[in-house]
Amino acid sequence: MPFIQEYTNDENLMEDVKKLQHNGVNSKDIYILSHDDDRTDRIASNVSANTIGLSEQDVKTVVSNIFNKKGDELRAKLQEIGFSEEDASEYEEDMDEGKVLLIVTSDKNVESLLV
């Protein structure tokens, strides 16, 4: 299961992403996800992180997302990269409250890098 951490402060999130990159975590393994696409894109581009887009999702998921509301789309994205349906629902509720998620799919010990 990927590493995940929630943030309410975009600056703290960006600092942590830079810390991870400085410690050898590849940018392609770092994802930003939030309810606000503009916010997600802005943070991701500021720190050269990824958003979960078409390349990380299979075509079936993408097509069904076109017809789903935002919450369903975010849950599908979380499940696509390795979270259970239950976990995806909990994280989606947190994003409803304005939190931004940092997701890392690297096998490095991410928690120890963020201390």
N, CA, C and O atoms as a Tinker XYZ file with bonds, in Angstrom:
   460  protein
     1  N      0.855000   -1.189000    0.000000    73     2
     2  CA     0.000000    0.000000    0.000000    64     1     3
     3  C      0.892000    1.241000    0.000000    63     2     4     5
     4  O      1.892000    1.291000    0.716000    81     3
     5  N      0.534000    2.228000   -0.793000    73     3     6
     6  CA     1.346000    3.454000   -0.839000    64     5     7
     7  C      1.308000    4.220000    0.480000    63     6     8     9
     8  O      0.371000    4.076000    1.266000    81     7
     9  N      2.333000    5.032000    0.711000    73     7    10
    10  CA     2.373000    5.940000    1.857000    64     9    11
    11  C      1.403000    7.077000    1.570000    63    10    12    13
    12  O      1.308000    7.549000    0.437000    81    11
    13  N      0.686000    7.514000    2.596000    73    11    14
    14  CA    -0.224000    8.646000    2.403000    64    13    15
    15  C     -0.184000    9.529000    3.635000    63    14    16    17
    16  O     -0.117000    9.044000    4.765000    81    15
    17  N     -0.226000   10.834000    3.401000    73    15    18
    18  CA    -0.279000   11.787000    4.509000    64    17    19
    19  C     -1.199000   12.926000    4.094000    63    18    20    21
    20  O     -1.228000   13.326000    2.930000    81    19
    21  N     -1.950000   13.442000    5.064000    73    19    22
    22  CA    -2.903000   14.521000    4.804000    64    21    23
    23  C     -2.333000   15.856000    5.254000    63    22    24    25
    24  O     -1.608000   15.938000    6.245000    81    23
    25  N     -2.672000   16.891000    4.514000    73    23    26
    26  CA    -2.204000   18.240000    4.831000    64    25    27
    27  C     -3.359000   19.221000    4.724000    63    26    28    29
    28  O     -4.257000   19.066000    3.896000    81    27
    29  N     -3.318000   20.239000    5.584000    73    27    30
    30  CA    -4.240000   21.364000    5.437000    64    29    31
    31  C     -3.467000   22.570000    4.933000    63    30    32    33
    32  O     -4.059000   23.524000    4.429000    81    31
    33  N     -2.160000   22.533000    5.064000    73    31    34
    34  CA    -1.310000   23.657000    4.681000    64    33    35
    35  C     -0.468000   23.280000    3.458000    63    34    36    37
    36  O      0.361000   22.373000    3.519000    81    35
    37  N     -0.690000   23.978000    2.365000    73    35    38
    38  CA     0.004000   23.668000    1.113000    64    37    39
    39  C      1.521000   23.851000    1.229000    63    38    40    41
    40  O      2.292000   23.104000    0.626000    81    39
    41  N      1.938000   24.849000    2.007000    73    39    42
    42  CA     3.376000   25.105000    2.163000    64    41    43
    43  C      4.074000   23.927000    2.836000    63    42    44    45
    44  O      5.145000   23.499000    2.404000    81    43
    45  N      3.453000   23.402000    3.905000    73    43    46
    46  CA     4.027000   22.236000    4.600000    64    45    47
    47  C      4.131000   21.044000    3.661000    63    46    48    49
    48  O      5.127000   20.320000    3.663000    81    47
    49  N      3.102000   20.853000    2.869000    73    47    50
    50  CA     3.092000   19.757000    1.905000    64    49    51
    51  C      4.250000   19.906000    0.922000    63    50    52    53
    52  O      4.974000   18.944000    0.662000    81    51
    53  N      4.424000   21.104000    0.378000    73    51    54
    54  CA     5.491000   21.334000   -0.605000    64    53    55
    55  C      6.873000   21.142000    0.019000    63    54    56    57
    56  O      7.785000   20.620000   -0.622000    81    55
    57  N      7.021000   21.573000    1.288000    73    55    58
    58  CA     8.306000   21.360000    1.986000    64    57    59
    59  C      8.601000   19.872000    2.107000    63    58    60    61
    60  O      9.731000   19.438000    1.884000    81    59
    61  N      7.583000   19.091000    2.461000    73    59    62
    62  CA     7.786000   17.649000    2.614000    64    61    63
    63  C      8.111000   16.981000    1.280000    63    62    64    65
    64  O      8.941000   16.073000    1.226000    81    63
    65  N      7.468000   17.421000    0.219000    73    63    66
    66  CA     7.775000   16.857000   -1.101000    64    65    67
    67  C      9.234000   17.133000   -1.458000    63    66    68    69
    68  O      9.939000   16.253000   -1.952000    81    67
    69  N      9.679000   18.357000   -1.204000    73    67    70
    70  CA    11.074000   18.701000   -1.491000    64    69    71
    71  C     12.033000   17.849000   -0.654000    63    70    72    73
    72  O     13.078000   17.417000   -1.142000    81    71
    73  N     11.664000   17.608000    0.622000    73    71    74
    74  CA    12.465000   16.756000    1.501000    64    73    75
    75  C     12.595000   15.347000    0.906000    63    74    76    77
    76  O     13.681000   14.769000    0.873000    81    75
    77  N     11.475000   14.817000    0.442000    73    75    78
    78  CA    11.483000   13.476000   -0.143000    64    77    79
    79  C     12.379000   13.432000   -1.384000    63    78    80    81
    80  O     13.193000   12.523000   -1.548000    81    79
    81  N     12.211000   14.431000   -2.252000    73    79    82
    82  CA    13.010000   14.473000   -3.483000    64    81    83
    83  C     14.494000   14.594000   -3.143000    63    82    84    85
    84  O     15.332000   13.947000   -3.772000    81    83
    85  N     14.814000   15.412000   -2.163000    73    83    86
    86  CA    16.200000   15.604000   -1.737000    64    85    87
    87  C     16.803000   14.299000   -1.210000    63    86    88    89
    88  O     18.008000   14.073000   -1.317000    81    87
    89  N     15.944000   13.445000   -0.640000    73    87    90
    90  CA    16.387000   12.167000   -0.084000    64    89    91
    91  C     16.229000   10.996000   -1.052000    63    90    92    93
    92  O     16.201000    9.835000   -0.642000    81    91
    93  N     16.127000   11.314000   -2.326000    73    91    94
    94  CA    16.183000   10.270000   -3.337000    64    93    95
    95  C     14.873000    9.647000   -3.771000    63    94    96    97
    96  O     14.879000    8.681000   -4.535000    81    95
    97  N     13.742000   10.176000   -3.303000    73    95    98
    98  CA    12.469000    9.646000   -3.785000    64    97    99
    99  C     12.201000   10.262000   -5.157000    63    98   100   101
   100  O     12.217000   11.483000   -5.307000    81    99
   101  N     11.959000    9.426000   -6.140000    73    99   102
   102  CA    11.742000    9.876000   -7.507000    64   101   103
   103  C     10.422000   10.653000   -7.611000    63   102   104   105
   104  O      9.404000   10.235000   -7.059000    81   103
   105  N     10.449000   11.773000   -8.314000    73   103   106
   106  CA     9.238000   12.595000   -8.489000    64   105   107
   107  C      8.081000   11.804000   -9.081000    63   106   108   109
   108  O      6.918000   12.090000   -8.796000    81   107
   109  N      8.398000   10.812000   -9.905000    73   107   110
   110  CA     7.305000   10.046000  -10.526000    64   109   111
   111  C      6.568000    9.164000   -9.511000    63   110   112   113
   112  O      5.504000    8.626000   -9.819000    81   111
   113  N      7.127000    9.014000   -8.306000    73   111   114
   114  CA     6.478000    8.227000   -7.251000    64   113   115
   115  C      5.708000    9.102000   -6.263000    63   114   116   117
   116  O      5.147000    8.591000   -5.294000    81   115
   117  N      5.676000   10.412000   -6.497000    73   115   118
   118  CA     5.038000   11.352000   -5.579000    64   117   119
   119  C      3.795000   11.938000   -6.248000    63   118   120   121
   120  O      3.866000   12.510000   -7.336000    81   119
   121  N      2.663000   11.783000   -5.576000    73   119   122
   122  CA     1.387000   12.264000   -6.121000    64   121   123
   123  C      0.714000   13.217000   -5.147000    63   122   124   125
   124  O      0.825000   13.076000   -3.929000    81   123
   125  N      0.014000   14.189000   -5.716000    73   123   126
   126  CA    -0.784000   15.145000   -4.940000    64   125   127
   127  C     -2.234000   14.938000   -5.361000    63   126   128   129
   128  O     -2.521000   14.787000   -6.548000    81   127
   129  N     -3.144000   14.930000   -4.397000    73   127   130
   130  CA    -4.557000   14.742000   -4.715000    64   129   131
   131  C     -5.399000   15.595000   -3.779000    63   130   132   133
   132  O     -5.188000   15.588000   -2.566000    81   131
   133  N     -6.361000   16.335000   -4.345000    73   131   134
   134  CA    -7.307000   17.103000   -3.534000    64   133   135
   135  C     -8.614000   17.233000   -4.306000    63   134   136   137
   136  O     -8.711000   16.832000   -5.465000    81   135
   137  N     -9.613000   17.800000   -3.643000    73   135   138
   138  CA   -10.910000   17.994000   -4.294000    64   137   139
   139  C    -10.865000   19.090000   -5.349000    63   138   140   141
   140  O    -11.710000   19.136000   -6.243000    81   139
   141  N     -9.887000   19.963000   -5.243000    73   139   142
   142  CA    -9.806000   21.131000   -6.112000    64   141   143
   143  C     -8.709000   20.899000   -7.164000    63   142   144   145
   144  O     -7.520000   20.953000   -6.852000    81   143
   145  N     -9.118000   20.644000   -8.397000    73   143   146
   146  CA    -8.152000   20.334000   -9.460000    64   145   147
   147  C     -7.107000   21.432000   -9.633000    63   146   148   149
   148  O     -5.931000   21.147000   -9.862000    81   147
   149  N     -7.541000   22.692000   -9.521000    73   147   150
   150  CA    -6.591000   23.804000   -9.694000    64   149   151
   151  C     -5.545000   23.791000   -8.576000    63   150   152   153
   152  O     -4.355000   23.987000   -8.822000    81   151
   153  N     -6.006000   23.560000   -7.357000    73   151   154
   154  CA    -5.093000   23.495000   -6.209000    64   153   155
   155  C     -4.122000   22.321000   -6.385000    63   154   156   157
   156  O     -2.917000   22.470000   -6.179000    81   155
   157  N     -4.645000   21.174000   -6.760000    73   155   158
   158  CA    -3.818000   19.979000   -6.982000    64   157   159
   159  C     -2.743000   20.272000   -8.018000    63   158   160   161
   160  O     -1.564000   19.994000   -7.802000    81   159
   161  N     -3.163000   20.836000   -9.148000    73   159   162
   162  CA    -2.220000   21.121000  -10.239000    64   161   163
   163  C     -1.181000   22.154000   -9.828000    63   162   164   165
   164  O     -0.007000   22.033000  -10.178000    81   163
   165  N     -1.611000   23.167000   -9.086000    73   163   166
   166  CA    -0.688000   24.227000   -8.659000    64   165   167
   167  C      0.396000   23.665000   -7.733000    63   166   168   169
   168  O      1.582000   23.932000   -7.925000    81   167
   169  N     -0.017000   22.894000   -6.739000    73   167   170
   170  CA     0.949000   22.301000   -5.810000    64   169   171
   171  C      1.887000   21.361000   -6.565000    63   170   172   173
   172  O      3.105000   21.424000   -6.401000    81   171
   173  N      1.317000   20.501000   -7.382000    73   171   174
   174  CA     2.119000   19.508000   -8.106000    64   173   175
   175  C      3.142000   20.175000   -9.016000    63   174   176   177
   176  O      4.291000   19.739000   -9.090000    81   175
   177  N      2.731000   21.225000   -9.705000    73   175   178
   178  CA     3.677000   21.868000  -10.619000    64   177   179
   179  C      4.741000   22.656000   -9.861000    63   178   180   181
   180  O      5.865000   22.786000  -10.345000    81   179
   181  N      4.409000   23.182000   -8.686000    73   179   182
   182  CA     5.394000   23.906000   -7.878000    64   181   183
   183  C      6.525000   23.015000   -7.387000    63   182   184   185
   184  O      7.646000   23.488000   -7.200000    81   183
   185  N      6.248000   21.737000   -7.178000    73   183   186
   186  CA     7.258000   20.835000   -6.625000    64   185   187
   187  C      7.592000   19.668000   -7.548000    63   186   188   189
   188  O      8.224000   18.698000   -7.130000    81   187
   189  N      7.166000   19.767000   -8.799000    73   187   190
   190  CA     7.428000   18.702000   -9.772000    64   189   191
   191  C      6.934000   17.341000   -9.294000    63   190   192   193
   192  O      7.620000   16.331000   -9.452000    81   191
   193  N      5.743000   17.322000   -8.712000    73   191   194
   194  CA     5.116000   16.050000   -8.318000    64   193   195
   195  C      4.066000   15.708000   -9.369000    63   194   196   197
   196  O      3.869000   16.456000  -10.327000    81   195
   197  N      3.402000   14.589000   -9.186000    73   195   198
   198  CA     2.404000   14.130000  -10.148000    64   197   199
   199  C      0.993000   14.301000   -9.611000    63   198   200   201
   200  O      0.761000   14.425000   -8.409000    81   199
   201  N      0.060000   14.302000  -10.557000    73   199   202
   202  CA    -1.338000   14.150000  -10.212000    64   201   203
   203  C     -1.716000   12.774000  -10.759000    63   202   204   205
   204  O     -1.030000   12.249000  -11.636000    81   203
   205  N     -2.775000   12.199000  -10.261000    73   203   206
   206  CA    -3.186000   10.886000  -10.763000    64   205   207
   207  C     -4.061000   11.135000  -11.977000    63   206   208   209
   208  O     -5.223000   11.521000  -11.855000    81   207
   209  N     -3.498000   10.913000  -13.125000    73   207   210
   210  CA    -4.197000   11.212000  -14.370000    64   209   211
   211  C     -4.429000    9.970000  -15.199000    63   210   212   213
   212  O     -4.497000    8.857000  -14.676000    81   211
   213  N     -4.549000   10.173000  -16.493000    73   211   214
   214  CA    -4.902000    9.079000  -17.386000    64   213   215
   215  C     -3.879000    7.953000  -17.379000    63   214   216   217
   216  O     -4.260000    6.785000  -17.458000    81   215
   217  N     -2.606000    8.265000  -17.288000    73   215   218
   218  CA    -1.605000    7.201000  -17.388000    64   217   219
   219  C     -1.658000    6.247000  -16.205000    63   218   220   221
   220  O     -1.251000    5.093000  -16.340000    81   219
   221  N     -2.147000    6.691000  -15.050000    73   219   222
   222  CA    -2.197000    5.831000  -13.876000    64   221   223
   223  C     -3.519000    5.065000  -13.779000    63   222   224   225
   224  O     -3.661000    4.186000  -12.929000    81   223
   225  N     -4.461000    5.384000  -14.621000    73   223   226
   226  CA    -5.765000    4.753000  -14.553000    64   225   227
   227  C     -6.022000    3.968000  -15.835000    63   226   228   229
   228  O     -5.580000    4.360000  -16.915000    81   227
   229  N     -6.737000    2.863000  -15.703000    73   227   230
   230  CA    -7.070000    2.150000  -16.925000    64   229   231
   231  C     -8.255000    2.830000  -17.610000    63   230   232   233
   232  O     -8.960000    3.636000  -17.003000    81   231
   233  N     -8.458000    2.496000  -18.859000    73   231   234
   234  CA    -9.468000    3.180000  -19.678000    64   233   235
   235  C    -10.868000    3.034000  -19.084000    63   234   236   237
   236  O    -11.654000    3.981000  -19.110000    81   235
   237  N    -11.178000    1.865000  -18.555000    73   235   238
   238  CA   -12.501000    1.627000  -17.970000    64   237   239
   239  C    -12.757000    2.616000  -16.838000    63   238   240   241
   240  O    -13.849000    3.175000  -16.739000    81   239
   241  N    -11.758000    2.837000  -15.984000    73   239   242
   242  CA   -11.909000    3.759000  -14.861000    64   241   243
   243  C    -12.097000    5.177000  -15.380000    63   242   244   245
   244  O    -12.948000    5.914000  -14.882000    81   243
   245  N    -11.307000    5.562000  -16.378000    73   243   246
   246  CA   -11.397000    6.916000  -16.927000    64   245   247
   247  C    -12.777000    7.166000  -17.519000    63   246   248   249
   248  O    -13.379000    8.210000  -17.269000    81   247
   249  N    -13.278000    6.223000  -18.297000    73   247   250
   250  CA   -14.581000    6.392000  -18.935000    64   249   251
   251  C    -15.672000    6.489000  -17.872000    63   250   252   253
   252  O    -16.562000    7.333000  -17.973000    81   251
   253  N    -15.609000    5.636000  -16.860000    73   251   254
   254  CA   -16.650000    5.703000  -15.829000    64   253   255
   255  C    -16.538000    6.994000  -15.028000    63   254   256   257
   256  O    -17.549000    7.519000  -14.560000    81   255
   257  N    -15.319000    7.515000  -14.865000    73   255   258
   258  CA   -15.149000    8.762000  -14.113000    64   257   259
   259  C    -15.794000    9.949000  -14.811000    63   258   260   261
   260  O    -16.227000   10.898000  -14.157000    81   259
   261  N    -15.859000    9.898000  -16.112000    73   259   262
   262  CA   -16.470000   11.000000  -16.864000    64   261   263
   263  C    -17.918000   11.192000  -16.414000    63   262   264   265
   264  O    -18.446000   12.304000  -16.430000    81   263
   265  N    -18.543000   10.094000  -16.015000    73   263   266
   266  CA   -19.956000   10.153000  -15.643000    64   265   267
   267  C    -20.174000   10.195000  -14.132000    63   266   268   269
   268  O    -21.313000   10.274000  -13.673000    81   267
   269  N    -19.103000   10.144000  -13.368000    73   267   270
   270  CA   -19.210000   10.144000  -11.911000    64   269   271
   271  C    -18.999000   11.535000  -11.339000    63   270   272   273
   272  O    -18.363000   12.391000  -11.954000    81   271
   273  N    -19.549000   11.743000  -10.143000    73   271   274
   274  CA   -19.275000   13.010000   -9.478000    64   273   275
   275  C    -17.865000   12.989000   -8.896000    63   274   276   277
   276  O    -17.216000   11.943000   -8.861000    81   275
   277  N    -17.402000   14.133000   -8.445000    73   275   278
   278  CA   -16.018000   14.301000   -8.006000    64   277   279
   279  C    -15.592000   13.292000   -6.935000    63   278   280   281
   280  O    -14.503000   12.727000   -7.035000    81   279
   281  N    -16.406000   13.056000   -5.935000    73   279   282
   282  CA   -16.049000   12.126000   -4.868000    64   281   283
   283  C    -15.797000   10.724000   -5.397000    63   282   284   285
   284  O    -14.838000   10.065000   -4.995000    81   283
   285  N    -16.658000   10.270000   -6.301000    73   283   286
   286  CA   -16.483000    8.938000   -6.895000    64   285   287
   287  C    -15.176000    8.885000   -7.678000    63   286   288   289
   288  O    -14.452000    7.891000   -7.634000    81   287
   289  N    -14.888000    9.952000   -8.383000    73   287   290
   290  CA   -13.663000   10.015000   -9.186000    64   289   291
   291  C    -12.424000    9.922000   -8.292000    63   290   292   293
   292  O    -11.484000    9.190000   -8.601000    81   291
   293  N    -12.427000   10.665000   -7.185000    73   291   294
   294  CA   -11.286000   10.636000   -6.274000    64   293   295
   295  C    -11.122000    9.266000   -5.622000    63   294   296   297
   296  O    -10.002000    8.777000   -5.471000    81   295
   297  N    -12.246000    8.641000   -5.233000    73   295   298
   298  CA   -12.163000    7.294000   -4.655000    64   297   299
   299  C    -11.600000    6.312000   -5.671000    63   298   300   301
   300  O    -10.781000    5.460000   -5.327000    81   299
   301  N    -12.032000    6.427000   -6.912000    73   299   302
   302  CA   -11.533000    5.530000   -7.965000    64   301   303
   303  C    -10.035000    5.721000   -8.174000    63   302   304   305
   304  O     -9.306000    4.749000   -8.372000    81   303
   305  N     -9.574000    6.973000   -8.131000    73   303   306
   306  CA    -8.144000    7.245000   -8.298000    64   305   307
   307  C     -7.343000    6.616000   -7.167000    63   306   308   309
   308  O     -6.284000    6.034000   -7.403000    81   307
   309  N     -7.844000    6.728000   -5.935000    73   307   310
   310  CA    -7.145000    6.149000   -4.784000    64   309   311
   311  C     -7.089000    4.621000   -4.885000    63   310   312   313
   312  O     -6.062000    4.012000   -4.586000    81   311
   313  N     -8.185000    4.015000   -5.304000    73   311   314
   314  CA    -8.206000    2.565000   -5.444000    64   313   315
   315  C     -7.267000    2.116000   -6.568000    63   314   316   317
   316  O     -6.623000    1.071000   -6.473000    81   315
   317  N     -7.201000    2.901000   -7.604000    73   315   318
   318  CA    -6.363000    2.564000   -8.753000    64   317   319
   319  C     -4.888000    2.445000   -8.357000    63   318   320   321
   320  O     -4.164000    1.629000   -8.927000    81   319
   321  N     -4.435000    3.249000   -7.390000    73   319   322
   322  CA    -3.013000    3.170000   -7.027000    64   321   323
   323  C     -2.766000    2.356000   -5.767000    63   322   324   325
   324  O     -1.665000    2.388000   -5.218000    81   323
   325  N     -3.798000    1.611000   -5.291000    73   323   326
   326  CA    -3.519000    0.612000   -4.276000    64   325   327
   327  C     -4.251000    0.703000   -2.954000    63   326   328   329
   328  O     -3.971000   -0.093000   -2.057000    81   327
   329  N     -5.181000    1.640000   -2.789000    73   327   330
   330  CA    -5.917000    1.729000   -1.530000    64   329   331
   331  C     -7.205000    0.917000   -1.609000    63   330   332   333
   332  O     -7.797000    0.771000   -2.678000    81   331
   333  N     -7.628000    0.391000   -0.461000    73   331   334
   334  CA    -8.881000   -0.362000   -0.422000    64   333   335
   335  C    -10.054000    0.605000   -0.614000    63   334   336   337
   336  O     -9.907000    1.819000   -0.477000    81   335
   337  N    -11.202000    0.045000   -0.930000    73   335   338
   338  CA   -12.406000    0.859000   -1.111000    64   337   339
   339  C    -12.725000    1.625000    0.170000    63   338   340   341
   340  O    -13.112000    2.793000    0.132000    81   339
   341  N    -12.558000    0.949000    1.301000    73   339   342
   342  CA   -12.836000    1.571000    2.605000    64   341   343
   343  C    -11.883000    2.740000    2.879000    63   342   344   345
   344  O    -12.315000    3.827000    3.261000    81   343
   345  N    -10.580000    2.501000    2.679000    73   343   346
   346  CA    -9.596000    3.566000    2.887000    64   345   347
   347  C     -9.843000    4.729000    1.927000    63   346   348   349
   348  O     -9.770000    5.895000    2.317000    81   347
   349  N    -10.133000    4.402000    0.686000    73   347   350
   350  CA   -10.375000    5.436000   -0.320000    64   349   351
   351  C    -11.542000    6.325000    0.104000    63   350   352   353
   352  O    -11.490000    7.543000   -0.070000    81   351
   353  N    -12.590000    5.726000    0.657000    73   351   354
   354  CA   -13.753000    6.504000    1.112000    64   353   355
   355  C    -13.377000    7.436000    2.256000    63   354   356   357
   356  O    -13.796000    8.593000    2.288000    81   355
   357  N    -12.580000    6.922000    3.200000    73   355   358
   358  CA   -12.169000    7.760000    4.336000    64   357   359
   359  C    -11.324000    8.943000    3.865000    63   358   360   361
   360  O    -11.535000   10.073000    4.304000    81   359
   361  N    -10.370000    8.683000    2.972000    73   359   362
   362  CA    -9.510000    9.766000    2.479000    64   361   363
   363  C    -10.313000   10.767000    1.652000    63   362   364   365
   364  O    -10.038000   11.966000    1.685000    81   363
   365  N    -11.298000   10.278000    0.917000    73   363   366
   366  CA   -12.126000   11.176000    0.113000    64   365   367
   367  C    -12.923000   12.102000    1.028000    63   366   368   369
   368  O    -13.091000   13.282000    0.719000    81   367
   369  N    -13.417000   11.576000    2.157000    73   367   370
   370  CA   -14.145000   12.420000    3.115000    64   369   371
   371  C    -13.229000   13.501000    3.675000    63   370   372   373
   372  O    -13.654000   14.639000    3.872000    81   371
   373  N    -11.966000   13.144000    3.930000    73   371   374
   374  CA   -11.008000   14.128000    4.430000    64   373   375
   375  C    -10.754000   15.217000    3.386000    63   374   376   377
   376  O    -10.597000   16.389000    3.726000    81   375
   377  N    -10.715000   14.818000    2.117000    73   375   378
   378  CA   -10.548000   15.824000    1.054000    64   377   379
   379  C    -11.773000   16.720000    0.965000    63   378   380   381
   380  O    -11.666000   17.896000    0.616000    81   379
   381  N    -12.946000   16.158000    1.283000    73   379   382
   382  CA   -14.175000   16.966000    1.343000    64   381   383
   383  C    -14.003000   18.113000    2.321000    63   382   384   385
   384  O    -14.561000   19.194000    2.132000    81   383
   385  N    -13.219000   17.869000    3.378000    73   383   386
   386  CA   -12.994000   18.879000    4.420000    64   385   387
   387  C    -11.838000   19.811000    4.071000    63   386   388   389
   388  O    -11.428000   20.624000    4.900000    81   387
   389  N    -11.312000   19.704000    2.862000    73   387   390
   390  CA   -10.285000   20.641000    2.417000    64   389   391
   391  C     -8.859000   20.141000    2.538000    63   390   392   393
   392  O     -7.921000   20.889000    2.264000    81   391
   393  N     -8.674000   18.889000    2.943000    73   391   394
   394  CA    -7.314000   18.368000    3.075000    64   393   395
   395  C     -6.750000   17.990000    1.711000    63   394   396   397
   396  O     -7.483000   17.630000    0.789000    81   395
   397  N     -5.421000   18.082000    1.611000    73   395   398
   398  CA    -4.706000   17.669000    0.408000    64   397   399
   399  C     -3.910000   16.425000    0.773000    63   398   400   401
   400  O     -3.331000   16.352000    1.857000    81   399
   401  N     -3.878000   15.453000   -0.119000    73   399   402
   402  CA    -3.157000   14.212000    0.147000    64   401   403
   403  C     -1.816000   14.186000   -0.568000    63   402   404   405
   404  O     -1.704000   14.563000   -1.735000    81   403
   405  N     -0.813000   13.736000    0.154000    73   403   406
   406  CA     0.488000   13.420000   -0.418000    64   405   407
   407  C      0.547000   11.899000   -0.449000    63   406   408   409
   408  O      0.426000   11.248000    0.589000    81   407
   409  N      0.733000   11.332000   -1.640000    73   407   410
   410  CA     0.788000    9.882000   -1.801000    64   409   411
   411  C      2.131000    9.538000   -2.426000    63   410   412   413
   412  O      2.537000   10.135000   -3.424000    81   411
   413  N      2.813000    8.572000   -1.830000    73   411   414
   414  CA     4.125000    8.176000   -2.345000    64   413   415
   415  C      4.110000    6.673000   -2.604000    63   414   416   417
   416  O      3.825000    5.883000   -1.703000    81   415
   417  N      4.419000    6.283000   -3.839000    73   415   418
   418  CA     4.390000    4.875000   -4.214000    64   417   419
   419  C      5.783000    4.257000   -4.217000    63   418   420   421
   420  O      5.963000    3.138000   -4.697000    81   419
   421  N      6.752000    4.966000   -3.696000    73   419   422
   422  CA     8.129000    4.470000   -3.613000    64   421   423
   423  C      8.243000    3.423000   -2.509000    63   422   424   425
   424  O      7.459000    3.424000   -1.560000    81   423
   425  N      9.222000    2.533000   -2.637000    73   423   426
   426  CA     9.417000    1.538000   -1.585000    64   425   427
   427  C     10.381000    2.025000   -0.503000    63   426   428   429
   428  O     10.726000    1.269000    0.405000    81   427
   429  N     10.819000    3.286000   -0.595000    73   427   430
   430  CA    11.676000    3.851000    0.455000    64   429   431
   431  C     10.848000    4.038000    1.731000    63   430   432   433
   432  O      9.621000    4.110000    1.670000    81   431
   433  N     11.508000    4.116000    2.868000    73   431   434
   434  CA    10.804000    4.360000    4.123000    64   433   435
   435  C     10.490000    5.854000    4.221000    63   434   436   437
   436  O     11.241000    6.628000    4.814000    81   435
   437  N      9.378000    6.228000    3.634000    73   435   438
   438  CA     9.005000    7.632000    3.488000    64   437   439
   439  C      8.834000    8.318000    4.844000    63   438   440   441
   440  O      9.272000    9.454000    5.027000    81   439
   441  N      8.203000    7.633000    5.784000    73   439   442
   442  CA     7.965000    8.247000    7.105000    64   441   443
   443  C      9.261000    8.712000    7.748000    63   442   444   445
   444  O      9.312000    9.794000    8.333000    81   443
   445  N     10.308000    7.904000    7.645000    73   443   446
   446  CA    11.577000    8.278000    8.276000    64   445   447
   447  C     12.205000    9.483000    7.577000    63   446   448   449
   448  O     12.977000   10.216000    8.196000    81   447
   449  N     11.891000    9.699000    6.309000    73   447   450
   450  CA    12.443000   10.836000    5.572000    64   449   451
   451  C     11.750000   12.140000    5.932000    63   450   452   453
   452  O     12.302000   13.218000    5.713000    81   451
   453  N     10.553000   12.052000    6.480000    73   451   454
   454  CA     9.765000   13.264000    6.777000    64   453   455
   455  C      9.915000   13.734000    8.218000    63   454   456   457
   456  O      9.280000   14.713000    8.610000    81   455
   457  N     10.731000   13.067000    9.005000    73   455   458
   458  CA    10.897000   13.447000   10.424000    64   457   459
   459  C     11.630000   14.762000   10.533000    63   458   460
   460  O     11.867000   15.247000   11.639000    81   459
